[in-house]
Amino acid sequence: MLVKTFTLIFLCLSFILRLVFLIWNFSEVDHGVLGFSSIILIGLFYDLGTVSFFGAVAALYFMAMPKKFIGTYVDRILCYLGFAVGLLIIYFSFFAEITFWSEFHRRFNFIAVDYLIYTYEVVKNINESYPLPLLIGGILVGVGVTIYFVEKGGIFQKTFKSKHSFKKRILPATIVLGIMLCFTLFVKNEYAEISENRYNNELAKAGIYSFFAAFRNNELNYSEFYRTEKNEEAFLKVNENLREGQEKRFEPSLSIRRFVKNEGQEKKPNVIFICIESLSAKYLGTFGNRENLTPTLDSLMQVGISFDNLFATGTRTVRGMEAITLSIPPTPGRSIVKRPKNQNLFTIGEVFKSKGYSRTFFYGGDGYFDNMDKYFSGNGFDIVDRGRGFLPDGDIVTTRKNIEDDEVTFENAWGVCDEDIYRKVIKESDIYAASGRPFFNFIMTTSNHKPFTYPSGKIDIPSGSGRNGGIKYTDFAIHEFLMEAKKKPWFDTTVFVFMADHCGSSAGRWELDVANYRIPALIVNLKGIKNKHVDKLCSQIDIFPTLFAQLGWDYESNLFGKDIFKITKKDERAFIGNYRKLGLLKSDGLMVLGDQKTANFYHWDTSDNSLDPLPLNNKFLKETISYFQVADYLYNNHGLTVKMNP
């Protein structure tokens, strides 16, 4: 009886909320009979699915409760408490939906999910925008009043007096659980979008269900949420910026495909790329740190090519992997590494493949984490990782090797220590070298990640004592790796590339905290190239196009990155972003695109990292829009694939 009452309350409140939104945007809604009926019927369908999740919890409780305990003191407390918590959730969510709709005119989406990440800013904004104590008090009063009337109606007493046998209880419980499972496994939020009118589609959805659907598919539609240009104009602008010398452009026009020509004799050394977890530039002595955490990397920067003004595109490992492999500016929402349509893409691996290289992705942890194995395998890389017995069925379409137990000396939740993964790289590189085929190895490290644990006795900072220890051990492991690699016959014909995936922390008070995107990058052991310190403003996406140029490679390209040495002063730029904000940095000017089609232009003060607002620069704005719009368009229209669509 209590479950039925809760369901009825939820359905009534949800209907009222849908009606409020309908009246709110009545002039925008399709007023036809079919339009109205679809809103009501589809809305009811999703409301039933949403409330089934609440009902499933209650059904399991009532089904599991022994008959003799029904109506006891403990049972009464749990029922009142569970009912109150359920009401609190739905009342709070309905209030939150009203505030969200007032700003975005949409049901919950990834922006709402993203708000959980930026708790401080959101809570502060709500507190400044609404009388929060009064609203919270109102929600609590509403819960209390509802319980009072439910109690007065005798619903609780009927529930406590119900002495149905287990057989009678199992049927309704099975129905509720079945509905919940169907919605979990088979129903997608976008199934509500049957109308060409966006408001009709949004009204048909259920807020709570949309919120959790965004967790599973946290993407933002660029054209809906961000400023745009005509596609033809955006592509024209980007292609103008990408053109180097006499490059041959490919058709169609809505493409960035081109044939890149580089000077010099073609060289084919082995390439080992080490993607270092969470290494901000500020931790290196080269960038002013005085704690001597990175003696190895600091020394390498004095013998190789170091890029001293390079910025990561995002704030997570998968965003760094996206930027490095696809050489692409960030797109809103989650990284392409974790999104659909992320296989058979034109990555840097395709350039290596065209030159006869093998390609392998090494990871010290479980590669299913963050969809890494599936992404790299789906784009032609063999996999070497620490499976720990987990083998995703069908996700790996290339060769996969496991880091076996006897190859592990230290391991934490994230994976094996850096020394262990490097030993595996050495072992596999011996095999590749013996085949006579050049190899490209992409290694993702894990030791410089919380909890910052590593083998004892390696450095003078105790394991697990903080980030400084993780950084110093990471640097130590790189030294040990290079010392071991030098013993190998393939060392002299191997180029080593080092770059962080993102900074240790990207949070800050500014819309985009520019300094917290600065990362180290360097190329070592490239024959015929003397030490260079490159201070040009550049991006993560530029490192491999720069390496290809240094190797004298001519190749087909579908990459946004450019040879840093050919970038002129006026064309220097870097892309930075988070899930919602997309920024283009040029010199000390930063243009930031936000959802709700906002655009803000700032002067970046490098002395204190502050952002001072400036009037919009239309030329700068158009260039910024063009880059991000083209990146999003190519992803959504199969423009990133290996082969062009006919």
C-alpha positions as CSV (number, residue, x, y, z in Angstrom):
1,M,0.0,0.0,0.0
2,L,2.8,2.4,0.9
3,V,4.6,1.7,-2.5
4,K,1.4,2.5,-4.4
5,T,0.9,5.7,-2.4
6,F,4.5,6.8,-3.1
7,T,4.1,6.0,-6.8
8,L,0.9,8.0,-7.0
9,I,2.5,11.0,-5.3
10,F,5.5,10.9,-7.7
11,L,3.3,10.6,-10.8
12,C,1.1,13.5,-9.7
13,L,4.0,15.8,-8.8
14,S,5.8,14.9,-12.0
15,F,2.7,15.6,-14.1
16,I,2.2,19.0,-12.4
17,L,5.9,19.8,-13.0
18,R,5.5,18.9,-16.7
19,L,2.4,21.0,-16.9
20,V,4.3,24.0,-15.3
21,F,7.1,23.6,-17.9
22,L,4.5,23.3,-20.7
23,I,2.7,26.6,-19.6
24,W,6.1,28.2,-19.1
25,N,7.1,27.6,-22.7
26,F,3.7,27.3,-24.3
27,S,4.5,29.4,-27.3
28,E,7.4,27.2,-28.2
29,V,5.6,23.8,-28.0
30,D,3.9,22.0,-30.8
31,H,0.2,22.5,-30.0
32,G,-1.2,19.7,-32.1
33,V,-3.1,16.8,-30.6
34,L,-0.2,14.4,-31.5
35,G,2.3,16.8,-29.9
36,F,0.3,17.1,-26.6
37,S,-0.5,13.4,-26.4
38,S,3.1,12.3,-27.0
39,I,4.2,14.6,-24.2
40,I,1.7,13.1,-21.8
41,L,2.1,9.4,-22.8
42,I,5.8,9.4,-23.2
43,G,6.2,11.4,-20.1
44,L,4.0,8.9,-18.2
45,F,6.2,6.1,-19.6
46,Y,9.4,7.6,-18.3
47,D,7.8,8.6,-15.0
48,L,6.8,5.0,-14.4
49,G,10.3,3.9,-15.2
50,T,11.8,6.5,-12.8
51,V,9.6,5.6,-9.9
52,S,10.3,1.9,-10.5
53,F,13.8,2.5,-9.1
54,F,12.3,3.8,-5.9
55,G,9.8,1.0,-5.9
56,A,12.5,-1.7,-6.5
57,V,14.1,-0.7,-3.2
58,A,10.8,-0.9,-1.3
59,A,9.8,-4.1,-3.1
60,L,13.1,-5.9,-2.1
61,Y,12.6,-4.7,1.5
62,F,8.9,-5.9,1.8
63,M,9.7,-9.1,0.0
64,A,12.6,-9.9,2.3
65,M,10.8,-8.9,5.6
66,P,9.7,-12.1,7.5
67,K,6.0,-12.1,8.2
68,K,6.4,-12.1,11.9
69,F,8.4,-8.9,11.9
70,I,5.9,-6.9,9.9
71,G,4.5,-4.1,12.0
72,T,7.2,-4.3,14.7
73,Y,8.9,-1.3,16.1
74,V,11.9,-1.7,13.8
75,D,9.7,-2.2,10.7
76,R,7.8,1.0,11.5
77,I,11.0,3.1,11.9
78,L,12.4,1.8,8.6
79,C,9.2,2.4,6.7
80,Y,8.7,5.9,8.0
81,L,12.4,6.7,7.4
82,G,12.5,5.2,3.9
83,F,9.3,7.0,2.9
84,A,10.7,10.3,4.2
85,V,14.0,9.9,2.3
86,G,12.1,9.0,-0.9
87,L,10.0,12.1,-0.6
88,L,13.0,14.3,0.2
89,I,14.7,13.0,-3.0
90,I,11.8,13.7,-5.3
91,Y,11.0,17.1,-3.7
92,F,14.5,18.3,-3.9
93,S,14.9,17.0,-7.5
94,F,11.7,18.8,-8.6
95,F,12.9,22.0,-7.1
96,A,16.3,21.6,-8.8
97,E,14.6,20.9,-12.1
98,I,12.8,24.2,-11.9
99,T,16.0,26.1,-11.3
100,F,17.7,24.1,-14.1
101,W,14.8,24.7,-16.5
102,S,14.8,28.4,-15.8
103,E,18.4,28.6,-17.0
104,F,18.6,26.0,-19.8
105,H,15.0,25.2,-20.7
106,R,16.0,21.5,-20.7
107,R,15.7,18.5,-18.4
108,F,18.8,17.5,-16.6
109,N,21.7,16.6,-18.9
110,F,25.5,16.4,-18.5
111,I,25.6,20.0,-17.3
112,A,23.7,18.9,-14.2
113,V,26.1,16.0,-13.8
114,D,29.0,18.4,-14.2
115,Y,27.7,20.6,-11.4
116,L,28.6,17.8,-9.0
117,I,32.2,18.2,-10.0
118,Y,32.2,22.0,-9.3
119,T,30.4,21.8,-6.0
120,Y,31.8,25.0,-4.5
121,E,30.8,27.2,-7.5
122,V,27.4,25.7,-7.7
123,V,26.5,25.9,-4.0
124,K,27.8,29.5,-3.9
125,N,25.8,30.4,-7.0
126,I,22.6,28.8,-5.6
127,N,23.1,30.5,-2.3
128,E,23.5,33.9,-3.9
129,S,20.6,33.4,-6.3
130,Y,17.9,31.9,-4.0
131,P,16.9,32.1,-0.4
132,L,18.4,28.7,0.3
133,P,17.5,28.3,4.0
134,L,13.9,29.1,3.1
135,L,13.8,26.7,0.2
136,I,15.4,23.9,2.2
137,G,13.0,24.6,5.0
138,G,10.1,24.5,2.5
139,I,11.2,21.1,1.2
140,L,11.4,19.7,4.7
141,V,8.0,21.1,5.6
142,G,6.6,19.6,2.4
143,V,7.9,16.2,3.4
144,G,6.5,16.6,6.8
145,V,3.1,17.6,5.6
146,T,2.9,14.8,3.1
147,I,3.8,12.2,5.8
148,Y,1.1,13.7,8.0
149,F,-1.6,13.3,5.4
150,V,-0.4,9.8,4.5
151,E,-0.5,8.9,8.1
152,K,-3.9,10.4,8.6
153,G,-5.2,8.5,5.6
154,G,-4.2,5.3,7.4
155,I,-1.8,4.1,4.7
156,F,1.0,3.3,7.2
157,Q,-1.4,1.4,9.5
158,K,-2.7,-0.7,6.5
159,T,0.9,-1.4,5.5
160,F,1.9,-2.6,9.0
161,K,-1.2,-4.8,9.3
162,S,-0.7,-6.4,6.0
163,K,0.3,-10.1,6.6
164,H,0.5,-11.4,3.1
165,S,2.5,-14.5,2.6
166,F,5.9,-14.5,0.7
167,K,4.2,-16.0,-2.3
168,K,1.7,-13.1,-2.5
169,R,4.4,-10.5,-2.0
170,I,6.8,-11.9,-4.7
171,L,4.5,-11.2,-7.7
172,P,4.2,-7.4,-7.3
173,A,7.9,-7.2,-6.3
174,T,8.8,-9.1,-9.5
175,I,6.8,-6.8,-11.6
176,V,8.4,-3.7,-10.1
177,L,11.9,-5.2,-10.4
178,G,11.2,-6.2,-14.0
179,I,10.2,-2.7,-15.0
180,M,13.4,-1.3,-13.3
181,L,15.6,-3.8,-15.1
182,C,14.0,-3.1,-18.5
183,F,14.6,0.6,-18.1
184,T,18.2,-0.1,-16.9
185,L,19.1,-2.4,-19.8
186,F,16.9,-1.4,-22.8
187,V,15.4,2.1,-22.5
188,K,17.5,5.1,-23.5
189,N,16.7,8.7,-22.7
190,E,16.9,9.7,-26.3
191,Y,14.0,7.4,-27.1
192,A,11.8,10.3,-25.9
193,E,13.0,12.5,-28.7
194,I,10.4,11.6,-31.3
195,S,9.4,15.1,-32.2
196,E,11.2,17.7,-34.3
197,N,10.3,20.2,-31.6
198,R,13.0,20.2,-28.9
199,Y,10.6,21.5,-26.2
200,N,8.2,18.6,-26.8
201,N,11.0,16.2,-26.5
202,E,12.3,17.8,-23.3
203,L,8.9,17.9,-21.7
204,A,8.4,14.2,-22.4
205,K,11.5,13.3,-20.4
206,A,11.7,12.7,-16.7
207,G,14.3,14.8,-14.8
208,I,15.6,12.2,-12.5
209,Y,15.9,9.6,-15.2
210,S,17.6,12.2,-17.5
211,F,20.1,13.0,-14.8
212,F,21.3,9.4,-14.4
213,A,21.2,8.9,-18.2
214,A,23.7,11.7,-18.4
215,F,26.0,9.8,-16.2
216,R,26.1,7.0,-18.8
217,N,26.2,9.2,-21.8
218,N,27.6,12.6,-20.7
219,E,27.8,14.6,-23.9
220,L,26.8,18.0,-24.9
221,N,25.4,18.8,-28.4
222,Y,27.8,21.5,-29.6
223,S,25.4,23.2,-32.1
224,E,22.7,23.5,-29.4
225,F,24.8,24.8,-26.6
226,Y,27.7,26.7,-28.2
227,R,28.1,29.6,-30.6
228,T,28.4,28.5,-34.2
229,E,29.4,29.8,-37.7
230,K,28.3,28.4,-41.0
231,N,30.1,25.1,-41.4
232,E,31.6,26.1,-44.7
233,E,33.1,29.2,-43.2
234,A,34.4,27.4,-40.1
235,F,36.1,24.8,-42.2
236,L,37.6,27.4,-44.5
237,K,39.1,29.2,-41.5
238,V,40.5,26.1,-39.9
239,N,42.0,24.9,-43.2
240,E,43.6,28.3,-43.7
241,N,45.2,28.0,-40.3
242,L,46.4,24.4,-40.9
243,R,47.9,25.0,-44.3
244,E,51.7,24.7,-44.4
245,G,53.6,25.5,-47.6
246,Q,52.2,23.8,-50.6
247,E,50.1,21.1,-48.9
248,K,47.6,19.3,-51.2
249,R,44.1,19.6,-49.9
250,F,41.7,16.7,-50.2
251,E,38.0,17.0,-50.9
252,P,35.2,17.3,-49.8
253,S,35.2,20.8,-48.5
254,L,33.9,19.9,-45.0
255,S,37.2,18.1,-44.2
256,I,40.7,18.9,-43.0
257,R,42.3,16.0,-44.9
258,R,45.5,17.0,-46.6
259,F,48.8,15.7,-47.7
260,V,51.7,17.0,-45.6
261,K,55.1,17.3,-47.1
262,N,58.3,17.7,-45.0
263,E,61.8,18.4,-46.0
264,G,64.8,16.2,-45.3
265,Q,65.7,12.5,-45.7
266,E,63.1,10.2,-44.3
267,K,64.1,8.4,-41.1
268,K,62.4,5.5,-39.4
269,P,63.6,5.1,-35.8
270,N,61.7,3.3,-33.2
271,V,59.5,5.6,-31.2
272,I,58.7,5.2,-27.5
273,F,56.2,7.7,-26.1
274,I,55.8,7.9,-22.4
275,C,52.6,9.7,-21.3
276,I,53.2,10.7,-17.7
277,E,50.3,10.8,-15.3
278,S,49.4,14.2,-13.8
279,L,52.7,16.0,-14.2
280,S,52.4,19.7,-14.1
281,A,55.2,21.8,-15.5
282,K,55.5,23.6,-12.2
283,Y,57.0,20.5,-10.6
284,L,60.1,20.5,-12.8
285,G,63.3,22.3,-11.9
286,T,63.4,23.6,-15.5
287,F,60.2,25.6,-14.7
288,G,61.4,26.9,-11.4
289,N,60.7,24.2,-8.9
290,R,63.5,24.1,-6.2
291,E,62.6,20.7,-4.6
292,N,64.7,18.6,-6.9
293,L,61.8,16.3,-7.7
294,T,62.7,15.6,-11.4
295,P,66.5,15.5,-11.8
296,T,66.2,13.0,-14.7
297,L,63.6,15.0,-16.7
298,D,65.5,18.2,-16.0
299,S,68.7,16.7,-17.4
300,L,66.9,15.4,-20.5
301,M,65.6,18.9,-21.2
302,Q,69.2,20.0,-21.6
303,V,70.0,17.3,-24.2
304,G,66.8,17.0,-26.2
305,I,64.1,19.2,-27.7
306,S,62.0,20.7,-24.9
307,F,58.8,22.5,-25.4
308,D,58.7,25.1,-22.6
309,N,55.3,26.7,-23.4
310,L,53.0,23.8,-24.1
311,F,49.5,23.3,-22.7
312,A,47.3,20.2,-22.2
313,T,43.9,20.3,-23.7
314,G,42.0,19.0,-20.7
315,T,42.0,17.8,-17.1
316,R,41.8,14.0,-17.4
317,T,43.9,11.2,-18.8
318,V,41.4,10.3,-21.5
319,R,41.3,13.9,-22.6
320,G,45.1,13.9,-22.9
321,M,45.0,10.6,-24.9
322,E,42.4,12.0,-27.2
323,A,44.5,15.1,-27.9
324,I,47.7,13.1,-28.4
325,T,46.3,10.3,-30.6
326,L,43.7,12.2,-32.6
327,S,45.6,15.5,-32.5
328,I,42.3,17.3,-32.0
329,P,41.0,20.2,-29.9
330,P,38.7,19.2,-27.0
331,T,35.0,18.7,-27.7
332,P,32.3,19.4,-25.0
333,G,31.3,16.6,-22.6
334,R,33.4,13.5,-22.2
335,S,36.5,12.6,-24.2
336,I,36.1,10.8,-27.5
337,V,38.1,7.9,-25.9
338,K,34.9,7.1,-23.9
339,R,32.3,8.0,-26.5
340,P,30.6,6.0,-29.3
341,K,32.0,6.2,-32.8
342,N,35.6,6.1,-31.5
343,Q,37.0,3.3,-33.5
344,N,38.7,3.1,-37.0
345,L,39.7,6.7,-36.6
346,F,42.6,8.5,-38.2
347,T,45.0,8.6,-35.2
348,I,48.8,9.2,-35.2
349,G,48.9,5.4,-35.3
350,E,47.7,5.5,-38.9
351,V,50.8,7.7,-39.8
352,F,53.0,5.1,-38.1
353,K,51.2,2.3,-39.9
354,S,51.8,4.0,-43.3
355,K,55.5,3.9,-42.5
356,G,55.5,0.2,-41.6
357,Y,55.5,0.5,-37.8
358,S,54.0,-1.9,-35.3
359,R,51.9,-0.1,-32.7
360,T,51.3,-1.1,-29.0
361,F,49.6,0.5,-26.1
362,F,51.1,-0.3,-22.7
363,Y,49.2,0.4,-19.4
364,G,50.1,-0.7,-15.9
365,G,46.5,-1.1,-14.8
366,D,43.3,-2.6,-16.2
367,G,42.9,-1.3,-19.6
368,Y,39.1,-1.5,-19.5
369,F,39.2,1.4,-17.2
370,D,38.1,4.6,-19.0
371,N,37.6,2.5,-22.1
372,M,41.3,2.7,-22.9
373,D,41.8,-0.9,-24.2
374,K,38.7,-0.7,-26.5
375,Y,39.7,2.7,-27.9
376,F,43.3,1.8,-28.6
377,S,42.5,-1.7,-29.9
378,G,39.7,-0.3,-32.1
379,N,42.3,2.0,-33.6
380,G,44.8,-0.6,-34.5
381,F,47.1,-0.8,-31.4
382,D,48.0,-4.1,-29.8
383,I,47.5,-4.1,-26.0
384,V,49.7,-4.8,-23.1
385,D,48.1,-4.3,-19.7
386,R,47.5,-5.7,-16.3
387,G,44.3,-7.6,-16.8
388,R,44.1,-9.1,-13.4
389,G,41.9,-11.8,-14.8
390,F,39.5,-9.5,-16.5
391,L,39.2,-9.9,-20.3
392,P,36.4,-7.8,-21.9
393,D,34.6,-10.0,-24.4
394,G,34.9,-8.6,-27.9
395,D,36.4,-5.3,-26.9
396,I,39.9,-6.3,-28.0
397,V,40.2,-6.8,-31.7
398,T,44.0,-6.8,-31.9
399,T,46.6,-8.8,-30.0
400,R,46.6,-8.5,-26.2
401,K,49.2,-9.5,-23.7
402,N,48.9,-9.5,-20.0
403,I,51.4,-8.3,-17.4
404,E,51.7,-11.6,-15.5
405,D,52.0,-11.9,-11.7
406,D,55.7,-12.9,-11.8
407,E,56.4,-9.6,-13.7
408,V,55.0,-7.5,-10.9
409,T,57.1,-6.3,-8.0
410,F,54.6,-3.6,-6.7
411,E,51.0,-2.9,-7.4
412,N,48.3,-0.6,-6.1
413,A,44.7,0.1,-7.1
414,W,45.8,1.9,-10.3
415,G,48.2,-0.7,-11.5
416,V,51.8,-1.8,-11.4
417,C,54.5,0.6,-10.5
418,D,56.3,2.5,-13.3
419,E,59.4,0.3,-13.0
420,D,57.4,-2.8,-13.7
421,I,55.6,-1.3,-16.8
422,Y,59.0,-0.1,-18.1
423,R,60.5,-3.6,-17.7
424,K,57.6,-5.0,-19.7
425,V,58.2,-2.3,-22.4
426,I,61.9,-3.4,-22.6
427,K,60.9,-7.0,-22.9
428,E,58.4,-6.4,-25.7
429,S,60.7,-4.0,-27.5
430,D,63.3,-6.7,-27.7
431,I,60.7,-8.9,-29.5
432,Y,59.7,-6.1,-31.9
433,A,63.3,-5.2,-32.7
434,A,64.1,-8.9,-33.5
435,S,61.4,-8.8,-36.1
436,G,63.2,-6.1,-38.0
437,R,60.1,-3.9,-38.1
438,P,60.2,-0.4,-36.5
439,F,57.9,-0.1,-33.5
440,F,55.9,2.7,-31.8
441,N,55.1,2.1,-28.2
442,F,52.6,4.3,-26.3
443,I,53.1,3.9,-22.5
444,M,50.6,5.3,-19.9
445,T,52.2,5.5,-16.4
446,T,50.2,5.2,-13.1
447,S,52.6,5.9,-10.2
448,N,52.1,9.6,-10.1
449,H,48.5,9.2,-9.0
450,K,46.9,9.2,-5.6
451,P,47.6,7.3,-3.3
452,F,51.2,7.9,-4.6
453,T,52.4,4.6,-3.4
454,Y,55.5,2.9,-4.9
455,P,58.2,0.4,-3.9
456,S,60.1,1.3,-0.8
457,G,63.8,2.2,-0.7
458,K,63.8,3.8,-4.2
459,I,63.7,7.5,-3.3
460,D,64.1,9.5,-0.1
461,I,60.4,10.3,0.2
462,P,58.3,7.5,1.9
463,S,55.7,5.8,-0.2
464,G,52.2,7.1,0.2
465,S,53.3,10.4,1.7
466,G,52.0,12.7,-1.1
467,R,52.3,14.0,-4.6
468,N,56.0,15.0,-4.3
469,G,56.9,11.4,-3.6
470,G,54.9,10.2,-6.6
471,I,56.6,12.8,-8.9
472,K,60.1,11.9,-7.6
473,Y,59.5,8.2,-8.0
474,T,58.1,8.7,-11.5
475,D,61.3,10.6,-12.4
476,F,63.4,7.9,-10.8
477,A,61.7,5.1,-12.8
478,I,62.3,7.0,-16.0
479,H,66.0,7.1,-15.2
480,E,66.1,3.4,-14.5
481,F,64.2,2.7,-17.8
482,L,66.6,4.7,-19.9
483,M,69.7,3.1,-18.2
484,E,68.3,-0.3,-19.1
485,A,67.3,0.7,-22.6
486,K,70.8,2.0,-23.3
487,K,72.0,-1.6,-22.9
488,K,69.9,-2.7,-25.8
489,P,71.0,-2.8,-29.5
490,W,67.9,-0.9,-30.5
491,F,68.5,2.1,-28.2
492,D,70.6,4.1,-30.7
493,T,67.8,3.9,-33.3
494,T,65.0,4.8,-30.9
495,V,63.5,8.2,-30.2
496,F,62.0,8.8,-26.8
497,V,59.1,11.3,-26.4
498,F,57.9,12.4,-22.9
499,M,54.8,14.4,-22.2
500,A,52.2,14.6,-19.4
501,D,48.5,13.7,-20.0
502,H,47.3,16.7,-17.9
503,C,48.3,18.7,-14.8
504,G,48.2,17.5,-11.3
505,S,45.4,19.9,-10.6
506,S,43.4,22.1,-13.0
507,A,41.0,23.6,-10.5
508,G,41.2,27.4,-9.8
509,R,39.1,30.5,-9.4
510,W,39.0,31.4,-13.0
511,E,36.7,30.2,-15.8
512,L,39.7,28.3,-17.2
513,D,42.8,28.4,-15.0
514,V,45.4,28.8,-17.7
515,A,48.5,28.1,-15.7
516,N,47.1,24.8,-14.5
517,Y,47.2,23.4,-18.1
518,R,50.9,23.9,-18.6
519,I,52.8,20.6,-19.0
520,P,56.3,19.5,-19.9
521,A,57.1,17.8,-23.2
522,L,60.4,16.8,-24.8
523,I,61.9,14.6,-27.6
524,V,65.1,12.8,-26.8
525,N,67.7,10.8,-28.8
526,L,66.6,12.2,-32.2
527,K,69.8,11.8,-34.3
528,G,71.1,14.9,-35.9
529,I,69.1,17.3,-33.7
530,K,70.9,19.4,-31.1
531,N,69.4,20.6,-27.9
532,K,66.6,23.1,-28.4
533,H,64.4,25.0,-25.9
534,V,61.3,25.9,-27.8
535,D,59.3,28.7,-26.2
536,K,56.6,29.0,-28.8
537,L,53.0,28.7,-27.4
538,C,51.8,25.3,-28.5
539,S,49.5,22.4,-27.7
540,Q,49.5,18.8,-26.8
541,I,48.1,18.1,-30.3
542,D,51.3,19.4,-32.0
543,I,53.9,17.1,-30.6
544,F,53.6,14.2,-33.0
545,P,53.1,16.3,-36.2
546,T,56.3,18.0,-35.1
547,L,58.1,14.7,-34.6
548,F,56.9,13.5,-38.1
549,A,58.4,16.7,-39.6
550,Q,61.7,16.1,-37.8
551,L,61.7,12.6,-39.3
552,G,61.2,14.0,-42.8
553,W,57.9,12.2,-43.3
554,D,55.4,13.0,-46.1
555,Y,52.0,11.7,-45.1
556,E,48.3,12.0,-45.4
557,S,46.9,13.9,-42.4
558,N,43.6,14.3,-40.8
559,L,45.2,15.9,-37.7
560,F,44.7,19.4,-36.3
561,G,48.2,19.5,-35.0
562,K,51.0,21.4,-36.7
563,D,54.8,21.3,-36.8
564,I,55.7,23.6,-34.0
565,F,58.9,24.8,-35.7
566,K,56.8,26.1,-38.7
567,I,54.2,27.9,-36.6
568,T,54.7,31.7,-37.0
569,K,54.4,34.1,-34.1
570,K,50.9,35.2,-35.1
571,D,49.7,31.6,-35.4
572,E,50.9,30.4,-32.0
573,R,48.0,29.0,-30.0
574,A,46.9,26.4,-27.5
575,F,43.6,24.7,-26.8
576,I,42.4,24.3,-23.2
577,G,39.1,23.2,-21.8
578,N,37.0,21.3,-19.3
579,Y,33.7,19.5,-19.8
580,R,31.8,22.7,-20.4
581,K,34.3,25.4,-21.2
582,L,36.4,25.5,-24.4
583,G,39.2,28.0,-24.7
584,L,41.6,29.2,-27.3
585,L,44.8,30.8,-26.0
586,K,46.8,33.1,-28.3
587,S,49.7,35.1,-26.7
588,D,48.0,36.6,-23.6
589,G,44.5,36.5,-25.0
590,L,42.0,33.8,-24.0
591,M,38.6,33.3,-25.7
592,V,36.3,31.0,-23.7
593,L,33.2,29.5,-25.2
594,G,30.6,28.2,-22.8
595,D,27.3,26.4,-22.9
596,Q,24.2,28.7,-23.4
597,K,26.2,30.1,-26.4
598,T,28.3,32.4,-24.2
599,A,31.7,33.8,-25.2
600,N,34.1,35.6,-22.9
601,F,37.4,37.3,-23.9
602,Y,40.2,37.8,-21.4
603,H,43.7,39.2,-21.0
604,W,45.7,36.5,-19.3
605,D,48.2,38.0,-16.8
606,T,51.0,35.6,-16.7
607,S,52.5,37.1,-13.5
608,D,49.5,36.1,-11.3
609,N,47.5,33.9,-13.6
610,S,44.5,36.2,-13.5
611,L,42.0,36.8,-16.3
612,D,40.9,40.4,-16.9
613,P,37.8,40.7,-19.1
614,L,38.1,42.4,-22.4
615,P,35.6,43.5,-25.1
616,L,34.9,40.6,-27.6
617,N,37.3,40.5,-30.5
618,N,35.2,39.2,-33.4
619,K,38.0,37.9,-35.4
620,F,39.4,36.0,-32.5
621,L,35.9,34.7,-31.6
622,K,35.3,33.4,-35.1
623,E,38.6,31.6,-35.1
624,T,37.8,30.0,-31.7
625,I,34.3,28.9,-32.8
626,S,35.7,27.5,-36.1
627,Y,38.2,25.2,-34.4
628,F,35.8,23.7,-31.9
629,Q,32.9,23.5,-34.2
630,V,34.9,21.7,-36.9
631,A,36.3,19.2,-34.3
632,D,32.8,18.5,-33.2
633,Y,31.4,18.3,-36.7
634,L,34.1,15.8,-37.8
635,Y,33.4,13.6,-34.9
636,N,29.7,13.5,-35.3
637,N,29.8,13.1,-39.1
638,H,32.4,10.4,-39.4
639,G,35.0,12.9,-40.5
640,L,37.6,11.5,-38.2
641,T,37.6,8.0,-39.7
642,V,40.5,6.4,-41.4
643,K,38.9,6.5,-44.9
644,M,36.8,9.3,-46.2
645,N,33.1,8.6,-46.8
646,P,32.2,8.4,-50.5
